[in-house]
Amino acid sequence: MMRIGFGYDVHPLILGRKLILGGEAIPHQRGLDGHSDADVLIHSLIDALLGAAGEGDIGQHFPDNDEKYKNISSLELL
C-alpha cells in the first residue's frame, strides 16, 4: 500500500517578528505570526508526514493553546 500526505500552512506577515523558513532566519522587516516560530515550510512538512501516516494534522499534535509550544522551533516539532 502506498500512502501520500499533503501539507500546507499559512500565517500572516507582521512587523517586528523574525521570518523563519526551513529553520533558517531570513533577513526581513516582517515575520510570520503564529504560536510557535510559524515556520510554514516545516509546518507543511509535518502536516504531510502526519497525513501520510494517517495521524491527523499538526494542530492535533501541537495545539496552539498549549504554552509549551509557544515560540518553539518547528524543527523541534519535526
PDB file of N, CA, C, O and CB in Angstrom:
ATOM      1  N   MET A   1       0.842  -1.168   0.000  1.00  0.00           N
ATOM      2  CA  MET A   1       0.000   0.000   0.000  1.00  0.00           C
ATOM      3  C   MET A   1       0.896   1.242   0.000  1.00  0.00           C
ATOM      4  O   MET A   1       1.906   1.305   0.701  1.00  0.00           O
ATOM      5  CB  MET A   1      -0.963  -0.008   1.219  1.00  0.00           C
ATOM      6  N   MET A   2       0.501   2.204  -0.790  1.00  0.00           N
ATOM      7  CA  MET A   2       1.212   3.477  -0.827  1.00  0.00           C
ATOM      8  C   MET A   2       0.325   4.555  -0.206  1.00  0.00           C
ATOM      9  O   MET A   2      -0.868   4.637  -0.500  1.00  0.00           O
ATOM     10  CB  MET A   2       1.612   3.854  -2.288  1.00  0.00           C
ATOM     11  N   ARG A   3       0.918   5.375   0.649  1.00  0.00           N
ATOM     12  CA  ARG A   3       0.185   6.489   1.264  1.00  0.00           C
ATOM     13  C   ARG A   3       0.869   7.787   0.876  1.00  0.00           C
ATOM     14  O   ARG A   3       2.094   7.858   0.785  1.00  0.00           O
ATOM     15  CB  ARG A   3       0.116   6.340   2.823  1.00  0.00           C
ATOM     16  N   ILE A   4       0.073   8.795   0.653  1.00  0.00           N
ATOM     17  CA  ILE A   4       0.583  10.110   0.280  1.00  0.00           C
ATOM     18  C   ILE A   4       0.024  11.134   1.256  1.00  0.00           C
ATOM     19  O   ILE A   4      -1.161  11.100   1.589  1.00  0.00           O
ATOM     20  CB  ILE A   4       0.206  10.472  -1.192  1.00  0.00           C
ATOM     21  N   GLY A   5       0.868  12.034   1.708  1.00  0.00           N
ATOM     22  CA  GLY A   5       0.430  13.113   2.589  1.00  0.00           C
ATOM     23  C   GLY A   5       0.554  14.443   1.875  1.00  0.00           C
ATOM     24  O   GLY A   5       1.476  14.655   1.088  1.00  0.00           O
ATOM     25  N   PHE A   6      -0.366  15.324   2.151  1.00  0.00           N
ATOM     26  CA  PHE A   6      -0.347  16.672   1.582  1.00  0.00           C
ATOM     27  C   PHE A   6      -0.407  17.655   2.745  1.00  0.00           C
ATOM     28  O   PHE A   6      -1.314  17.590   3.574  1.00  0.00           O
ATOM     29  CB  PHE A   6      -1.543  16.900   0.572  1.00  0.00           C
ATOM     30  N   GLY A   7       0.543  18.545   2.801  1.00  0.00           N
ATOM     31  CA  GLY A   7       0.555  19.519   3.884  1.00  0.00           C
ATOM     32  C   GLY A   7       0.616  20.934   3.369  1.00  0.00           C
ATOM     33  O   GLY A   7       1.230  21.209   2.339  1.00  0.00           O
ATOM     34  N   TYR A   8      -0.022  21.829   4.090  1.00  0.00           N
ATOM     35  CA  TYR A   8       0.077  23.264   3.783  1.00  0.00           C
ATOM     36  C   TYR A   8      -0.089  24.041   5.082  1.00  0.00           C
ATOM     37  O   TYR A   8      -0.621  23.529   6.067  1.00  0.00           O
ATOM     38  CB  TYR A   8      -1.002  23.703   2.723  1.00  0.00           C
ATOM     39  N   ASP A   9       0.368  25.267   5.065  1.00  0.00           N
ATOM     40  CA  ASP A   9       0.240  26.116   6.240  1.00  0.00           C
ATOM     41  C   ASP A   9       0.298  27.567   5.792  1.00  0.00           C
ATOM     42  O   ASP A   9       1.011  27.896   4.844  1.00  0.00           O
ATOM     43  CB  ASP A   9       1.351  25.808   7.287  1.00  0.00           C
ATOM     44  N   VAL A  10      -0.432  28.422   6.453  1.00  0.00           N
ATOM     45  CA  VAL A  10      -0.402  29.858   6.160  1.00  0.00           C
ATOM     46  C   VAL A  10      -0.390  30.645   7.471  1.00  0.00           C
ATOM     47  O   VAL A  10      -1.045  30.270   8.443  1.00  0.00           O
ATOM     48  CB  VAL A  10      -1.624  30.274   5.280  1.00  0.00           C
ATOM     49  N   HIS A  11       0.352  31.720   7.475  1.00  0.00           N
ATOM     50  CA  HIS A  11       0.393  32.653   8.597  1.00  0.00           C
ATOM     51  C   HIS A  11       0.550  34.049   8.012  1.00  0.00           C
ATOM     52  O   HIS A  11       1.234  34.217   7.003  1.00  0.00           O
ATOM     53  CB  HIS A  11       1.562  32.311   9.602  1.00  0.00           C
ATOM     54  N   PRO A  12      -0.069  35.054   8.625  1.00  0.00           N
ATOM     55  CA  PRO A  12       0.108  36.421   8.126  1.00  0.00           C
ATOM     56  C   PRO A  12       1.496  36.968   8.473  1.00  0.00           C
ATOM     57  O   PRO A  12       2.081  36.613   9.496  1.00  0.00           O
ATOM     58  CB  PRO A  12      -0.977  37.342   8.703  1.00  0.00           C
ATOM     59  N   LEU A  13       2.004  37.834   7.606  1.00  0.00           N
ATOM     60  CA  LEU A  13       3.252  38.539   7.882  1.00  0.00           C
ATOM     61  C   LEU A  13       2.960  39.738   8.776  1.00  0.00           C
ATOM     62  O   LEU A  13       2.009  40.483   8.539  1.00  0.00           O
ATOM     63  CB  LEU A  13       3.945  38.989   6.563  1.00  0.00           C
ATOM     64  N   ILE A  14       3.785  39.917   9.806  1.00  0.00           N
ATOM     65  CA  ILE A  14       3.615  41.064  10.700  1.00  0.00           C
ATOM     66  C   ILE A  14       4.974  41.723  10.947  1.00  0.00           C
ATOM     67  O   ILE A  14       6.018  41.079  10.839  1.00  0.00           O
ATOM     68  CB  ILE A  14       2.963  40.626  12.047  1.00  0.00           C
ATOM     69  N   LEU A  15       4.944  42.992  11.274  1.00  0.00           N
ATOM     70  CA  LEU A  15       6.164  43.722  11.620  1.00  0.00           C
ATOM     71  C   LEU A  15       6.691  43.268  12.974  1.00  0.00           C
ATOM     72  O   LEU A  15       5.925  42.891  13.861  1.00  0.00           O
ATOM     73  CB  LEU A  15       5.906  45.238  11.631  1.00  0.00           C
ATOM     74  N   GLY A  16       8.019  43.310  13.117  1.00  0.00           N
ATOM     75  CA  GLY A  16       8.630  43.067  14.414  1.00  0.00           C
ATOM     76  C   GLY A  16       8.760  41.622  14.832  1.00  0.00           C
ATOM     77  O   GLY A  16       8.912  41.335  16.019  1.00  0.00           O
ATOM     78  N   ARG A  17       8.704  40.718  13.895  1.00  0.00           N
ATOM     79  CA  ARG A  17       8.869  39.299  14.226  1.00  0.00           C
ATOM     80  C   ARG A  17       9.865  38.691  13.242  1.00  0.00           C
ATOM     81  O   ARG A  17       9.899  39.078  12.074  1.00  0.00           O
ATOM     82  CB  ARG A  17       7.494  38.534  14.182  1.00  0.00           C
ATOM     83  N   LYS A  18      10.678  37.737  13.712  1.00  0.00           N
ATOM     84  CA  LYS A  18      11.638  37.058  12.839  1.00  0.00           C
ATOM     85  C   LYS A  18      10.911  36.261  11.771  1.00  0.00           C
ATOM     86  O   LYS A  18       9.863  35.669  12.028  1.00  0.00           O
ATOM     87  CB  LYS A  18      12.559  36.136  13.653  1.00  0.00           C
ATOM     88  N   LEU A  19      11.477  36.252  10.569  1.00  0.00           N
ATOM     89  CA  LEU A  19      10.966  35.407   9.490  1.00  0.00           C
ATOM     90  C   LEU A  19      11.801  34.135   9.469  1.00  0.00           C
ATOM     91  O   LEU A  19      12.999  34.175   9.187  1.00  0.00           O
ATOM     92  CB  LEU A  19      11.015  36.147   8.099  1.00  0.00           C
ATOM     93  N   ILE A  20      11.170  33.014   9.767  1.00  0.00           N
ATOM     94  CA  ILE A  20      11.838  31.712   9.807  1.00  0.00           C
ATOM     95  C   ILE A  20      11.238  30.832   8.716  1.00  0.00           C
ATOM     96  O   ILE A  20      10.026  30.623   8.674  1.00  0.00           O
ATOM     97  CB  ILE A  20      11.693  31.038  11.218  1.00  0.00           C
ATOM     98  N   LEU A  21      12.093  30.320   7.836  1.00  0.00           N
ATOM     99  CA  LEU A  21      11.667  29.391   6.781  1.00  0.00           C
ATOM    100  C   LEU A  21      12.649  28.232   6.722  1.00  0.00           C
ATOM    101  O   LEU A  21      13.845  28.438   6.512  1.00  0.00           O
ATOM    102  CB  LEU A  21      11.573  30.107   5.395  1.00  0.00           C
ATOM    103  N   GLY A  22      12.158  27.032   6.904  1.00  0.00           N
ATOM    104  CA  GLY A  22      13.021  25.858   6.883  1.00  0.00           C
ATOM    105  C   GLY A  22      14.021  25.839   8.025  1.00  0.00           C
ATOM    106  O   GLY A  22      15.094  25.248   7.909  1.00  0.00           O
ATOM    107  N   GLY A  23      13.668  26.486   9.125  1.00  0.00           N
ATOM    108  CA  GLY A  23      14.555  26.532  10.279  1.00  0.00           C
ATOM    109  C   GLY A  23      15.601  27.627  10.219  1.00  0.00           C
ATOM    110  O   GLY A  23      16.392  27.773  11.150  1.00  0.00           O
ATOM    111  N   GLU A  24      15.623  28.391   9.152  1.00  0.00           N
ATOM    112  CA  GLU A  24      16.606  29.461   8.968  1.00  0.00           C
ATOM    113  C   GLU A  24      15.959  30.827   9.108  1.00  0.00           C
ATOM    114  O   GLU A  24      14.856  31.052   8.610  1.00  0.00           O
ATOM    115  CB  GLU A  24      17.281  29.340   7.602  1.00  0.00           C
ATOM    116  N   ALA A  25      16.646  31.742   9.790  1.00  0.00           N
ATOM    117  CA  ALA A  25      16.174  33.125   9.893  1.00  0.00           C
ATOM    118  C   ALA A  25      16.499  33.840   8.583  1.00  0.00           C
ATOM    119  O   ALA A  25      17.642  33.836   8.127  1.00  0.00           O
ATOM    120  CB  ALA A  25      16.829  33.864  11.118  1.00  0.00           C
ATOM    121  N   ILE A  26      15.488  34.448   7.993  1.00  0.00           N
ATOM    122  CA  ILE A  26      15.625  35.186   6.742  1.00  0.00           C
ATOM    123  C   ILE A  26      15.572  36.676   7.080  1.00  0.00           C
ATOM    124  O   ILE A  26      14.602  37.131   7.687  1.00  0.00           O
ATOM    125  CB  ILE A  26      14.498  34.787   5.707  1.00  0.00           C
ATOM    126  N   PRO A  27      16.601  37.448   6.697  1.00  0.00           N
ATOM    127  CA  PRO A  27      16.565  38.885   6.990  1.00  0.00           C
ATOM    128  C   PRO A  27      15.386  39.554   6.284  1.00  0.00           C
ATOM    129  O   PRO A  27      15.320  39.577   5.055  1.00  0.00           O
ATOM    130  CB  PRO A  27      17.886  39.555   6.565  1.00  0.00           C
ATOM    131  N   HIS A  28      14.475  40.088   7.057  1.00  0.00           N
ATOM    132  CA  HIS A  28      13.289  40.752   6.503  1.00  0.00           C
ATOM    133  C   HIS A  28      12.667  41.590   7.608  1.00  0.00           C
ATOM    134  O   HIS A  28      12.824  41.282   8.790  1.00  0.00           O
ATOM    135  CB  HIS A  28      12.253  39.711   5.930  1.00  0.00           C
ATOM    136  N   GLN A  29      11.967  42.644   7.228  1.00  0.00           N
ATOM    137  CA  GLN A  29      11.334  43.513   8.228  1.00  0.00           C
ATOM    138  C   GLN A  29      10.086  42.888   8.844  1.00  0.00           C
ATOM    139  O   GLN A  29       9.624  43.328   9.896  1.00  0.00           O
ATOM    140  CB  GLN A  29      10.973  44.845   7.600  1.00  0.00           C
ATOM    141  N   ARG A  30       9.546  41.876   8.198  1.00  0.00           N
ATOM    142  CA  ARG A  30       8.347  41.207   8.706  1.00  0.00           C
ATOM    143  C   ARG A  30       8.627  39.720   8.907  1.00  0.00           C
ATOM    144  O   ARG A  30       9.498  39.133   8.265  1.00  0.00           O
ATOM    145  CB  ARG A  30       7.153  41.407   7.738  1.00  0.00           C
ATOM    146  N   GLY A  31       7.860  39.136   9.818  1.00  0.00           N
ATOM    147  CA  GLY A  31       7.935  37.707  10.054  1.00  0.00           C
ATOM    148  C   GLY A  31       6.535  37.127  10.091  1.00  0.00           C
ATOM    149  O   GLY A  31       5.547  37.860  10.056  1.00  0.00           O
ATOM    150  N   LEU A  32       6.458  35.822  10.162  1.00  0.00           N
ATOM    151  CA  LEU A  32       5.165  35.145  10.171  1.00  0.00           C
ATOM    152  C   LEU A  32       4.619  35.067  11.591  1.00  0.00           C
ATOM    153  O   LEU A  32       5.328  34.689  12.523  1.00  0.00           O
ATOM    154  CB  LEU A  32       5.286  33.736   9.566  1.00  0.00           C
ATOM    155  N   ASP A  33       3.360  35.427  11.742  1.00  0.00           N
ATOM    156  CA  ASP A  33       2.694  35.430  13.040  1.00  0.00           C
ATOM    157  C   ASP A  33       2.182  34.034  13.358  1.00  0.00           C
ATOM    158  O   ASP A  33       1.541  33.398  12.521  1.00  0.00           O
ATOM    159  CB  ASP A  33       1.535  36.450  13.062  1.00  0.00           C
ATOM    160  N   GLY A  34       2.459  33.562  14.548  1.00  0.00           N
ATOM    161  CA  GLY A  34       1.969  32.252  14.956  1.00  0.00           C
ATOM    162  C   GLY A  34       2.359  31.947  16.386  1.00  0.00           C
ATOM    163  O   GLY A  34       3.114  32.695  17.007  1.00  0.00           O
ATOM    164  N   HIS A  35       1.844  30.846  16.906  1.00  0.00           N
ATOM    165  CA  HIS A  35       2.101  30.444  18.289  1.00  0.00           C
ATOM    166  C   HIS A  35       3.541  29.948  18.449  1.00  0.00           C
ATOM    167  O   HIS A  35       4.229  30.314  19.402  1.00  0.00           O
ATOM    168  CB  HIS A  35       1.106  29.348  18.725  1.00  0.00           C
ATOM    169  N   SER A  36       3.985  29.120  17.514  1.00  0.00           N
ATOM    170  CA  SER A  36       5.372  28.650  17.534  1.00  0.00           C
ATOM    171  C   SER A  36       6.205  29.674  16.765  1.00  0.00           C
ATOM    172  O   SER A  36       5.907  30.868  16.804  1.00  0.00           O
ATOM    173  CB  SER A  36       5.510  27.198  16.905  1.00  0.00           C
ATOM    174  N   ASP A  37       7.240  29.221  16.071  1.00  0.00           N
ATOM    175  CA  ASP A  37       8.009  30.153  15.239  1.00  0.00           C
ATOM    176  C   ASP A  37       7.320  30.438  13.904  1.00  0.00           C
ATOM    177  O   ASP A  37       7.801  31.256  13.120  1.00  0.00           O
ATOM    178  CB  ASP A  37       9.405  29.596  14.987  1.00  0.00           C
ATOM    179  N   ALA A  38       6.197  29.766  13.643  1.00  0.00           N
ATOM    180  CA  ALA A  38       5.360  29.979  12.446  1.00  0.00           C
ATOM    181  C   ALA A  38       6.081  29.643  11.143  1.00  0.00           C
ATOM    182  O   ALA A  38       5.804  30.246  10.106  1.00  0.00           O
ATOM    183  CB  ALA A  38       4.890  31.420  12.397  1.00  0.00           C
ATOM    184  N   ASP A  39       7.000  28.688  11.191  1.00  0.00           N
ATOM    185  CA  ASP A  39       7.758  28.269  10.008  1.00  0.00           C
ATOM    186  C   ASP A  39       6.842  27.456   9.087  1.00  0.00           C
ATOM    187  O   ASP A  39       6.629  26.265   9.310  1.00  0.00           O
ATOM    188  CB  ASP A  39       9.020  27.432  10.418  1.00  0.00           C
ATOM    189  N   VAL A  40       6.307  28.105   8.059  1.00  0.00           N
ATOM    190  CA  VAL A  40       5.323  27.448   7.193  1.00  0.00           C
ATOM    191  C   VAL A  40       5.915  26.286   6.398  1.00  0.00           C
ATOM    192  O   VAL A  40       5.199  25.342   6.064  1.00  0.00           O
ATOM    193  CB  VAL A  40       4.725  28.457   6.237  1.00  0.00           C
ATOM    194  N   LEU A  41       7.196  26.340   6.096  1.00  0.00           N
ATOM    195  CA  LEU A  41       7.817  25.232   5.357  1.00  0.00           C
ATOM    196  C   LEU A  41       7.833  23.966   6.224  1.00  0.00           C
ATOM    197  O   LEU A  41       7.407  22.900   5.780  1.00  0.00           O
ATOM    198  CB  LEU A  41       9.266  25.608   4.916  1.00  0.00           C
ATOM    199  N   ILE A  42       8.320  24.090   7.442  1.00  0.00           N
ATOM    200  CA  ILE A  42       8.389  22.930   8.337  1.00  0.00           C
ATOM    201  C   ILE A  42       6.994  22.475   8.752  1.00  0.00           C
ATOM    202  O   ILE A  42       6.740  21.275   8.849  1.00  0.00           O
ATOM    203  CB  ILE A  42       9.226  23.262   9.583  1.00  0.00           C
ATOM    204  N   HIS A  43       6.086  23.421   8.997  1.00  0.00           N
ATOM    205  CA  HIS A  43       4.713  23.047   9.356  1.00  0.00           C
ATOM    206  C   HIS A  43       4.059  22.245   8.234  1.00  0.00           C
ATOM    207  O   HIS A  43       3.347  21.276   8.500  1.00  0.00           O
ATOM    208  CB  HIS A  43       3.875  24.302   9.667  1.00  0.00           C
ATOM    209  N   SER A  44       4.293  22.637   6.992  1.00  0.00           N
ATOM    210  CA  SER A  44       3.732  21.907   5.848  1.00  0.00           C
ATOM    211  C   SER A  44       4.304  20.500   5.767  1.00  0.00           C
ATOM    212  O   SER A  44       3.585  19.543   5.483  1.00  0.00           O
ATOM    213  CB  SER A  44       4.008  22.660   4.540  1.00  0.00           C
ATOM    214  N   LEU A  45       5.597  20.384   6.018  1.00  0.00           N
ATOM    215  CA  LEU A  45       6.243  19.071   6.002  1.00  0.00           C
ATOM    216  C   LEU A  45       5.683  18.175   7.110  1.00  0.00           C
ATOM    217  O   LEU A  45       5.382  17.005   6.869  1.00  0.00           O
ATOM    218  CB  LEU A  45       7.770  19.222   6.160  1.00  0.00           C
ATOM    219  N   ILE A  46       5.543  18.716   8.314  1.00  0.00           N
ATOM    220  CA  ILE A  46       4.965  17.953   9.428  1.00  0.00           C
ATOM    221  C   ILE A  46       3.553  17.494   9.077  1.00  0.00           C
ATOM    222  O   ILE A  46       3.199  16.336   9.295  1.00  0.00           O
ATOM    223  CB  ILE A  46       4.946  18.801  10.723  1.00  0.00           C
ATOM    224  N   ASP A  47       2.755  18.399   8.537  1.00  0.00           N
ATOM    225  CA  ASP A  47       1.376  18.069   8.164  1.00  0.00           C
ATOM    226  C   ASP A  47       1.329  16.960   7.110  1.00  0.00           C
ATOM    227  O   ASP A  47       0.492  16.061   7.191  1.00  0.00           O
ATOM    228  CB  ASP A  47       0.656  19.318   7.641  1.00  0.00           C
ATOM    229  N   ALA A  48       2.224  17.023   6.127  1.00  0.00           N
ATOM    230  CA  ALA A  48       2.264  16.000   5.080  1.00  0.00           C
ATOM    231  C   ALA A  48       2.662  14.638   5.655  1.00  0.00           C
ATOM    232  O   ALA A  48       2.067  13.618   5.307  1.00  0.00           O
ATOM    233  CB  ALA A  48       3.246  16.411   3.969  1.00  0.00           C
ATOM    234  N   LEU A  49       3.654  14.622   6.523  1.00  0.00           N
ATOM    235  CA  LEU A  49       4.089  13.359   7.134  1.00  0.00           C
ATOM    236  C   LEU A  49       2.996  12.751   8.008  1.00  0.00           C
ATOM    237  O   LEU A  49       2.747  11.547   7.955  1.00  0.00           O
ATOM    238  CB  LEU A  49       5.353  13.582   7.968  1.00  0.00           C
ATOM    239  N   LEU A  50       2.347  13.591   8.810  1.00  0.00           N
ATOM    240  CA  LEU A  50       1.254  13.094   9.649  1.00  0.00           C
ATOM    241  C   LEU A  50       0.100  12.575   8.797  1.00  0.00           C
ATOM    242  O   LEU A  50      -0.497  11.546   9.114  1.00  0.00           O
ATOM    243  CB  LEU A  50       0.756  14.199  10.591  1.00  0.00           C
ATOM    244  N   GLY A  51      -0.212  13.284   7.721  1.00  0.00           N
ATOM    245  CA  GLY A  51      -1.288  12.855   6.830  1.00  0.00           C
ATOM    246  C   GLY A  51      -0.988  11.515   6.181  1.00  0.00           C
ATOM    247  O   GLY A  51      -1.860  10.649   6.108  1.00  0.00           O
ATOM    248  N   ALA A  52       0.246  11.339   5.709  1.00  0.00           N
ATOM    249  CA  ALA A  52       0.634  10.078   5.074  1.00  0.00           C
ATOM    250  C   ALA A  52       0.576   8.919   6.067  1.00  0.00           C
ATOM    251  O   ALA A  52       0.277   7.784   5.695  1.00  0.00           O
ATOM    252  CB  ALA A  52       2.044  10.192   4.482  1.00  0.00           C
ATOM    253  N   ALA A  53       0.863   9.217   7.325  1.00  0.00           N
ATOM    254  CA  ALA A  53       0.824   8.184   8.367  1.00  0.00           C
ATOM    255  C   ALA A  53      -0.586   7.970   8.915  1.00  0.00           C
ATOM    256  O   ALA A  53      -0.807   7.078   9.734  1.00  0.00           O
ATOM    257  CB  ALA A  53       1.764   8.557   9.505  1.00  0.00           C
ATOM    258  N   GLY A  54      -1.537   8.784   8.464  1.00  0.00           N
ATOM    259  CA  GLY A  54      -2.904   8.671   8.965  1.00  0.00           C
ATOM    260  C   GLY A  54      -3.035   9.117  10.412  1.00  0.00           C
ATOM    261  O   GLY A  54      -3.865   8.601  11.161  1.00  0.00           O
ATOM    262  N   GLU A  55      -2.205  10.085  10.800  1.00  0.00           N
ATOM    263  CA  GLU A  55      -2.156  10.520  12.200  1.00  0.00           C
ATOM    264  C   GLU A  55      -2.707  11.925  12.431  1.00  0.00           C
ATOM    265  O   GLU A  55      -2.263  12.612  13.351  1.00  0.00           O
ATOM    266  CB  GLU A  55      -0.742  10.463  12.691  1.00  0.00           C
ATOM    267  N   GLY A  56      -3.651  12.357  11.625  1.00  0.00           N
ATOM    268  CA  GLY A  56      -4.260  13.671  11.845  1.00  0.00           C
ATOM    269  C   GLY A  56      -3.420  14.798  11.290  1.00  0.00           C
ATOM    270  O   GLY A  56      -2.738  14.642  10.277  1.00  0.00           O
ATOM    271  N   ASP A  57      -3.472  15.946  11.967  1.00  0.00           N
ATOM    272  CA  ASP A  57      -2.726  17.101  11.472  1.00  0.00           C
ATOM    273  C   ASP A  57      -1.904  17.729  12.594  1.00  0.00           C
ATOM    274  O   ASP A  57      -1.979  17.306  13.748  1.00  0.00           O
ATOM    275  CB  ASP A  57      -3.684  18.143  10.865  1.00  0.00           C
ATOM    276  N   ILE A  58      -1.131  18.727  12.241  1.00  0.00           N
ATOM    277  CA  ILE A  58      -0.204  19.365  13.178  1.00  0.00           C
ATOM    278  C   ILE A  58      -0.923  19.951  14.395  1.00  0.00           C
ATOM    279  O   ILE A  58      -0.397  19.909  15.507  1.00  0.00           O
ATOM    280  CB  ILE A  58       0.579  20.460  12.470  1.00  0.00           C
ATOM    281  N   GLY A  59      -2.112  20.490  14.188  1.00  0.00           N
ATOM    282  CA  GLY A  59      -2.869  21.095  15.283  1.00  0.00           C
ATOM    283  C   GLY A  59      -3.318  20.095  16.337  1.00  0.00           C
ATOM    284  O   GLY A  59      -3.483  20.455  17.503  1.00  0.00           O
ATOM    285  N   GLN A  60      -3.516  18.849  15.942  1.00  0.00           N
ATOM    286  CA  GLN A  60      -3.903  17.809  16.901  1.00  0.00           C
ATOM    287  C   GLN A  60      -2.737  17.423  17.802  1.00  0.00           C
ATOM    288  O   GLN A  60      -2.928  17.117  18.979  1.00  0.00           O
ATOM    289  CB  GLN A  60      -4.423  16.573  16.165  1.00  0.00           C
ATOM    290  N   HIS A  61      -1.535  17.437  17.247  1.00  0.00           N
ATOM    291  CA  HIS A  61      -0.355  17.007  17.992  1.00  0.00           C
ATOM    292  C   HIS A  61       0.320  18.147  18.748  1.00  0.00           C
ATOM    293  O   HIS A  61       0.905  17.932  19.810  1.00  0.00           O
ATOM    294  CB  HIS A  61       0.635  16.374  17.054  1.00  0.00           C
ATOM    295  N   PHE A  62       0.238  19.358  18.199  1.00  0.00           N
ATOM    296  CA  PHE A  62       0.891  20.526  18.790  1.00  0.00           C
ATOM    297  C   PHE A  62      -0.097  21.693  18.825  1.00  0.00           C
ATOM    298  O   PHE A  62       0.039  22.634  18.043  1.00  0.00           O
ATOM    299  CB  PHE A  62       2.173  20.911  17.989  1.00  0.00           C
ATOM    300  N   PRO A  63      -1.090  21.648  19.719  1.00  0.00           N
ATOM    301  CA  PRO A  63      -2.142  22.671  19.734  1.00  0.00           C
ATOM    302  C   PRO A  63      -1.607  24.072  20.058  1.00  0.00           C
ATOM    303  O   PRO A  63      -0.686  24.238  20.859  1.00  0.00           O
ATOM    304  CB  PRO A  63      -3.210  22.291  20.745  1.00  0.00           C
ATOM    305  N   ASP A  64      -2.210  25.064  19.415  1.00  0.00           N
ATOM    306  CA  ASP A  64      -1.749  26.443  19.605  1.00  0.00           C
ATOM    307  C   ASP A  64      -2.222  27.068  20.916  1.00  0.00           C
ATOM    308  O   ASP A  64      -1.945  28.238  21.181  1.00  0.00           O
ATOM    309  CB  ASP A  64      -2.215  27.294  18.456  1.00  0.00           C
ATOM    310  N   ASN A  65      -2.923  26.305  21.724  1.00  0.00           N
ATOM    311  CA  ASN A  65      -3.305  26.813  23.050  1.00  0.00           C
ATOM    312  C   ASN A  65      -2.473  26.164  24.161  1.00  0.00           C
ATOM    313  O   ASN A  65      -2.766  26.343  25.343  1.00  0.00           O
ATOM    314  CB  ASN A  65      -4.801  26.564  23.305  1.00  0.00           C
ATOM    315  N   ASP A  66      -1.450  25.419  23.782  1.00  0.00           N
ATOM    316  CA  ASP A  66      -0.555  24.779  24.746  1.00  0.00           C
ATOM    317  C   ASP A  66       0.708  25.637  24.875  1.00  0.00           C
ATOM    318  O   ASP A  66       1.465  25.786  23.916  1.00  0.00           O
ATOM    319  CB  ASP A  66      -0.199  23.311  24.306  1.00  0.00           C
ATOM    320  N   GLU A  67       0.925  26.191  26.053  1.00  0.00           N
ATOM    321  CA  GLU A  67       2.041  27.116  26.275  1.00  0.00           C
ATOM    322  C   GLU A  67       3.414  26.481  26.054  1.00  0.00           C
ATOM    323  O   GLU A  67       4.380  27.199  25.798  1.00  0.00           O
ATOM    324  CB  GLU A  67       1.969  27.664  27.675  1.00  0.00           C
ATOM    325  N   LYS A  68       3.526  25.153  26.146  1.00  0.00           N
ATOM    326  CA  LYS A  68       4.849  24.548  25.949  1.00  0.00           C
ATOM    327  C   LYS A  68       5.318  24.667  24.500  1.00  0.00           C
ATOM    328  O   LYS A  68       6.499  24.463  24.220  1.00  0.00           O
ATOM    329  CB  LYS A  68       4.823  23.077  26.363  1.00  0.00           C
ATOM    330  N   TYR A  69       4.409  24.995  23.572  1.00  0.00           N
ATOM    331  CA  TYR A  69       4.791  25.173  22.171  1.00  0.00           C
ATOM    332  C   TYR A  69       4.939  26.639  21.782  1.00  0.00           C
ATOM    333  O   TYR A  69       5.213  26.943  20.621  1.00  0.00           O
ATOM    334  CB  TYR A  69       3.771  24.517  21.274  1.00  0.00           C
ATOM    335  N   LYS A  70       4.762  27.556  22.742  1.00  0.00           N
ATOM    336  CA  LYS A  70       4.882  28.993  22.473  1.00  0.00           C
ATOM    337  C   LYS A  70       6.313  29.315  22.034  1.00  0.00           C
ATOM    338  O   LYS A  70       7.267  29.071  22.772  1.00  0.00           O
ATOM    339  CB  LYS A  70       4.493  29.827  23.733  1.00  0.00           C
ATOM    340  N   ASN A  71       6.449  29.866  20.825  1.00  0.00           N
ATOM    341  CA  ASN A  71       7.734  30.285  20.242  1.00  0.00           C
ATOM    342  C   ASN A  71       8.732  29.140  20.041  1.00  0.00           C
ATOM    343  O   ASN A  71       9.918  29.397  19.835  1.00  0.00           O
ATOM    344  CB  ASN A  71       8.363  31.330  21.120  1.00  0.00           C
ATOM    345  N   ILE A  72       8.280  27.894  20.097  1.00  0.00           N
ATOM    346  CA  ILE A  72       9.174  26.750  19.906  1.00  0.00           C
ATOM    347  C   ILE A  72       9.651  26.694  18.452  1.00  0.00           C
ATOM    348  O   ILE A  72       8.930  27.090  17.536  1.00  0.00           O
ATOM    349  CB  ILE A  72       8.460  25.427  20.294  1.00  0.00           C
ATOM    350  N   SER A  73      10.860  26.203  18.257  1.00  0.00           N
ATOM    351  CA  SER A  73      11.367  25.984  16.907  1.00  0.00           C
ATOM    352  C   SER A  73      10.590  24.828  16.277  1.00  0.00           C
ATOM    353  O   SER A  73      10.443  23.764  16.878  1.00  0.00           O
ATOM    354  CB  SER A  73      12.904  25.689  16.922  1.00  0.00           C
ATOM    355  N   SER A  74      10.107  25.048  15.082  1.00  0.00           N
ATOM    356  CA  SER A  74       9.363  23.994  14.384  1.00  0.00           C
ATOM    357  C   SER A  74      10.245  22.788  14.083  1.00  0.00           C
ATOM    358  O   SER A  74       9.738  21.680  13.908  1.00  0.00           O
ATOM    359  CB  SER A  74       8.770  24.536  13.087  1.00  0.00           C
ATOM    360  N   LEU A  75      11.559  22.993  14.021  1.00  0.00           N
ATOM    361  CA  LEU A  75      12.466  21.862  13.829  1.00  0.00           C
ATOM    362  C   LEU A  75      12.381  20.899  15.009  1.00  0.00           C
ATOM    363  O   LEU A  75      12.535  19.691  14.828  1.00  0.00           O
ATOM    364  CB  LEU A  75      13.912  22.354  13.648  1.00  0.00           C
ATOM    365  N   GLU A  76      12.139  21.410  16.211  1.00  0.00           N
ATOM    366  CA  GLU A  76      11.953  20.537  17.376  1.00  0.00           C
ATOM    367  C   GLU A  76      10.678  19.715  17.239  1.00  0.00           C
ATOM    368  O   GLU A  76      10.639  18.556  17.654  1.00  0.00           O
ATOM    369  CB  GLU A  76      11.908  21.366  18.670  1.00  0.00           C
ATOM    370  N   LEU A  77       9.645  20.302  16.664  1.00  0.00           N
ATOM    371  CA  LEU A  77       8.391  19.573  16.458  1.00  0.00           C
ATOM    372  C   LEU A  77       8.565  18.483  15.404  1.00  0.00           C
ATOM    373  O   LEU A  77       7.981  17.404  15.510  1.00  0.00           O
ATOM    374  CB  LEU A  77       7.268  20.539  16.041  1.00  0.00           C
ATOM    375  N   LEU A  78       9.366  18.774  14.395  1.00  0.00           N
ATOM    376  CA  LEU A  78       9.603  17.805  13.321  1.00  0.00           C
ATOM    377  C   LEU A  78      10.354  16.601  13.858  1.00  0.00           C
ATOM    378  O   LEU A  78      10.650  15.672  13.106  1.00  0.00           O
ATOM    379  CB  LEU A  78      10.389  18.451  12.163  1.00  0.00           C
TER     380      LEU A  78
END
